[in-house]
Amino acid sequence: MSVMNKFMSFLGLQEQEEIVEREQLPVEEEVETPQLEARRNPRGNNVVSIHSQKNVKVILHEPRSYDEAQEIADHLRSHRTVVVNLQRVRTDQALRIIDFLSGTVYALSGGISKIGGNIFLCTPDTVEISGTISEILADEHDYNRMR
């Protein structure tokens, strides 16, 4: 109802319009696929259950040169976890690869973690890394000393 109609009906110069209530159709609830279901954890990061995703792949990659770093980055962009073994690469090229992958992981909000001598785990934002291998090795070393 416009302002003019309201004013005229207030003065009694126009009859009020009947308000017609329309039946609301039941809204179909959208069913989210488990793949897209995101929950918040206390730290505010998105957490997606790894069990809800189909065809989760972990790529094992052993580059021979710096040129293969882009291929690893492409896997990360496709939301795949990559284990990178740098034992067959010269030290200077291994450092360049790690620098490149660190930048890629940062840009994708993922994570990178050293899991052994020259072996790194690069994960996309849908995978959370918790704990470190060095702590586990230190605990095992302390355990063996106590025996």
PyMOL commands that set and color helices and strands:
alter all, ss='L'
color gray80, all
select helices_A, chain A and resi 3-11+50-52+66-77+91-107+133-146
alter helices_A, ss='H'
color red, helices_A
select strands_A, chain A and resi 39-40+46-47+58-61+81-85+111-116+119-123
alter strands_A, ss='S'
color yellow, strands_A
deselect
rebuild
show_as cartoon
